[in-house]
């Protein structure tokens, strides 16, 4: 069951040291620097892990070797002076390195703020399952949306420093009900293709029962989204889910076709489904806490938190 809230880490204070890691794919140095400048403008002290700008010799889609990416992550999390670990970008690679992490040491280091999305979904799940820790599905330091979109920037900044100021998420002009209704539960989710790919691993929950599932994706054509959602349905992963919030579906094809697949695959669950909630790979990527009790209002397209994302 996913009805039990997870442990929330402490909010950030001015001057906090935050580590930037690259658990997945490589990134351009100039975009990293631009993201670091934004963080410094918030009076944070960002430190870049040693292998963030690496590129794997054989697999150019990876930011260095699995061992180096895991070591960077482990060292950043276990550094007592670090208050938050922020991902530089997604892509692919977390599933190759997550087994190399020492989860006993990570737990001993205590709760910290963790931010990322896309491929980072696999780490969100791992933190929930292995540490019982609430995390933030939000923009990454070198992501174009973070660098360009003021709403994306402010959503993350407010969540990190003033979480009580962002208790209601979504509700934009396009938000609304794919399936009407209201539901309460504890938030979970992320990039839906990663949730499907994670099924059966030691780091994934067996089902979303009792939870509010928040999902989005990019670059998955309608037939592939159909396959992903069908896999989640057939596996029992969606059994007992309380409600579903949908983010963006960038480069997944015409939205009317995507919407038809979402309605067909999710409408039979008999739970509220809200769409166009403004998180994920779209032009705006609102920060959404995972592991926090909340209420989903499908007609309004909003998620209202029962408690702030951070304490």
C-alpha positions in Angstrom: 0.0 0.0 0.0 1.1 3.6 -0.7 -1.1 5.3 1.9 1.7 6.0 4.3 3.5 9.3 3.9 7.3 9.2 3.6 9.9 11.1 5.7 10.2 14.7 4.5 13.7 16.2 4.5 14.4 19.7 5.8 14.0 22.8 3.6 17.0 24.7 2.4 18.4 27.8 4.1 20.4 30.6 2.4 24.0 29.5 2.0 23.2 25.8 1.9 25.6 23.6 0.2 24.0 21.5 -2.6 25.8 18.8 -4.7 25.2 18.5 -8.4 25.5 14.9 -9.8 25.0 13.3 -13.2 23.6 9.7 -12.6 22.5 9.3 -16.2 23.6 11.0 -19.4 26.3 13.6 -20.3 25.7 17.3 -20.5 27.1 20.4 -22.1 29.4 22.4 -19.8 27.9 25.7 -20.8 24.4 24.6 -19.7 25.8 23.3 -16.4 27.4 26.7 -15.7 24.2 28.5 -16.5 22.3 26.3 -14.1 24.9 26.8 -11.4 24.6 30.5 -11.8 20.9 30.3 -11.2 21.5 28.3 -8.0 24.1 30.9 -6.8 21.5 33.6 -7.4 19.3 31.9 -4.8 22.2 32.1 -2.3 23.0 28.4 -2.6 26.5 27.0 -2.7 26.5 24.4 -5.5 29.4 22.0 -5.7 29.9 19.8 -8.8 30.8 16.1 -8.4 34.0 15.1 -10.1 32.6 13.1 -13.0 29.6 15.2 -13.9 31.1 16.3 -17.3 32.5 12.8 -18.1 31.4 10.9 -21.2 31.7 7.1 -21.3 34.4 5.9 -23.8 32.2 3.2 -25.3 28.7 4.4 -24.6 28.5 8.1 -25.4 24.9 8.3 -23.9 26.4 7.8 -20.4 28.0 10.4 -18.2 31.1 8.3 -17.5 31.3 4.8 -16.1 28.7 3.2 -13.9 31.2 3.0 -11.0 32.1 6.7 -11.3 28.5 7.9 -11.5 27.6 5.8 -8.5 30.7 7.0 -6.5 29.8 10.6 -7.2 26.3 10.0 -6.0 27.3 8.1 -2.9 30.0 10.7 -1.9 27.6 13.6 -2.4 24.8 12.1 -0.4 27.2 11.0 2.4 28.9 14.3 2.7 27.6 15.8 6.0 28.0 19.3 4.7 25.6 18.7 1.8 21.9 19.6 2.3 20.6 18.6 -1.1 21.6 16.5 -4.1 20.4 17.9 -7.4 20.6 16.0 -10.7 22.2 17.7 -13.7 20.2 15.9 -16.3 18.4 12.7 -17.2 18.8 10.6 -20.3 19.6 7.1 -19.4 21.9 5.4 -16.9 20.4 5.3 -13.5 19.3 1.6 -13.7 23.0 0.7 -14.5 24.3 2.4 -11.4 21.6 2.0 -8.7 22.7 -1.5 -7.7 26.2 -0.1 -7.0 25.0 2.2 -4.2 25.5 1.4 -0.6 22.0 1.9 0.8 23.0 1.3 4.3 25.5 4.2 4.1 22.9 6.3 2.3 20.3 5.7 5.1 23.0 6.5 7.8 23.6 9.9 6.1 20.1 10.9 7.0 17.3 12.5 4.9 18.3 15.2 2.4 16.6 17.0 -0.4 16.7 15.1 -3.7 15.6 16.6 -7.0 15.3 15.2 -10.6 12.9 13.8 -13.1 12.9 11.7 -16.3 15.5 8.8 -15.9 15.8 9.9 -12.3 12.5 8.3 -11.7 14.3 5.1 -10.9 16.1 6.8 -8.1 12.9 8.3 -6.8 11.5 4.8 -6.5 14.7 3.5 -4.9 14.6 6.3 -2.3 11.0 5.5 -1.5 11.5 1.7 -1.2 14.9 1.6 0.4 14.8 4.7 2.6 11.2 5.7 3.0 12.2 9.2 1.9 10.1 11.8 0.2 11.7 13.4 -2.9 11.1 16.1 -5.4 10.1 15.4 -9.0 11.5 18.6 -10.5 13.8 20.3 -13.0 17.5 19.5 -13.3 20.3 21.9 -13.2 21.3 21.7 -16.9 17.8 21.2 -18.3 16.7 23.7 -20.9 13.4 24.2 -19.2 15.1 25.2 -15.9 17.4 27.6 -17.7 14.6 29.3 -19.7 11.3 29.1 -17.9 10.6 31.5 -15.0 7.7 29.5 -13.7 9.8 26.3 -13.6 12.5 28.2 -11.7 10.2 29.8 -9.2 8.4 26.5 -8.5 11.6 24.8 -7.5 12.9 27.8 -5.6 9.7 28.2 -3.6 9.6 24.5 -2.9 13.2 24.4 -1.6 13.0 27.5 0.6 9.3 28.3 1.3 7.4 25.0 0.8 4.3 26.2 2.6 3.9 28.8 -0.3 3.3 26.1 -2.9 0.6 23.9 -1.4 -1.5 23.7 -4.5 0.0 22.6 -7.8 -1.4 22.5 -11.3 -4.6 24.3 -12.2 -3.2 26.0 -15.3 -5.5 27.0 -18.2 -5.3 23.7 -19.9 -5.7 21.6 -16.8 -8.9 19.6 -16.2 -10.5 16.2 -15.9 -9.9 13.3 -18.2 -12.0 11.4 -15.6 -13.8 13.6 -13.1 -13.7 13.3 -9.3 -11.6 13.9 -6.2 -9.3 11.5 -4.4 -6.8 11.6 -1.5 -3.6 9.6 -1.2 0.2 9.8 -1.0 2.0 11.0 -4.2 4.2 8.7 -6.2 5.2 8.3 -9.8 7.4 10.0 -12.4 8.3 9.1 -16.0 5.9 6.4 -16.9 8.3 4.4 -19.2 10.8 4.2 -16.3 8.1 3.0 -13.9 7.3 0.2 -16.3 11.0 -0.6 -16.9 11.5 -0.8 -13.1 8.9 -3.4 -12.5 10.3 -6.5 -10.9 13.4 -4.9 -9.6 14.3 -4.6 -5.9 13.8 -0.9 -6.1 10.3 -0.7 -7.4 7.0 -0.8 -5.5 4.7 -3.7 -6.5 1.7 -1.4 -6.9 0.4 2.1 -6.5 -2.4 1.0 -4.2 -3.8 3.8 -2.1 -1.6 6.4 -3.8 -2.0 9.3 -6.2 0.0 8.3 -9.3 1.7 11.3 -11.1 3.0 10.4 -14.6 4.4 11.9 -17.7 6.8 11.1 -20.5 8.5 12.3 -23.6 9.2 10.8 -27.1 6.9 7.8 -26.7 4.5 7.5 -29.6 0.9 6.6 -28.8 1.3 2.9 -29.5 4.3 2.8 -27.1 2.4 4.6 -24.4 -0.3 2.1 -24.9 2.2 -0.7 -24.4 3.7 0.9 -21.3 0.3 1.5 -19.7 -0.9 -1.9 -20.6 2.2 -3.4 -19.0 1.4 -1.5 -15.8 -2.2 -2.6 -15.9 -1.3 -6.3 -16.6 1.3 -6.4 -13.9 -1.1 -5.2 -11.2 0.9 -2.0 -10.6 -2.2 0.1 -10.9 -4.4 -2.0 -8.8 -6.0 0.1 -6.0 -4.6 3.4 -7.2 -6.6 6.3 -5.7 -6.2 8.8 -8.5 -3.9 9.8 -11.4 -2.4 13.1 -12.3 -1.0 13.6 -15.8 1.8 15.9 -16.7 3.2 16.6 -20.2 3.6 14.3 -23.1 6.2 16.1 -25.2 7.1 14.7 -28.6 4.6 11.8 -28.0 2.5 12.7 -31.1 -0.6 14.7 -31.5 -2.2 15.3 -28.1 -5.6 14.1 -29.3 -4.1 10.7 -30.1 -2.2 10.6 -26.8 -5.3 11.6 -24.9 -7.3 8.8 -26.5 -4.7 6.3 -25.3 -4.7 7.7 -21.8 -8.5 7.7 -21.6 -8.7 4.1 -23.0 -6.0 2.6 -20.7 -6.7 4.6 -17.5 -10.4 5.4 -17.7 -11.5 1.8 -16.8 -9.8 2.1 -13.4 -12.8 4.1 -12.0 -10.6 6.7 -10.3 -10.2 10.5 -11.0 -7.7 11.4 -13.7 -6.5 15.0 -14.1 -4.6 16.1 -17.2 -2.2 18.9 -18.3 -1.0 19.5 -14.8 2.2 21.2 -15.8 5.0 18.9 -14.7 7.4 16.8 -16.7 9.1 17.4 -20.1 6.9 20.2 -21.3 7.6 23.9 -21.6 7.0 24.3 -17.8 8.1 21.7 -15.3 6.5 22.4 -11.9 8.2 20.8 -8.9 6.0 18.0 -7.4 6.8 16.2 -4.1 6.7 12.4 -4.1 5.8 10.7 -0.9 3.5 13.4 0.5 -0.2 13.2 1.3 -2.4 15.2 -1.0 -5.8 15.6 -2.6 -6.3 15.4 -6.4 -9.2 17.5 -7.9 -9.6 16.3 -11.4 -12.1 19.0 -12.5 -9.7 21.8 -11.4 -6.6 19.9 -12.4 -5.0 20.6 -9.1 -3.0 18.7 -6.5 -3.3 20.2 -3.0 -0.8 19.0 -0.5 -1.8 18.2 3.1 1.6 19.2 4.4 4.5 21.2 2.9 6.9 19.2 0.7 9.8 19.9 3.1 9.8 20.5 6.9 
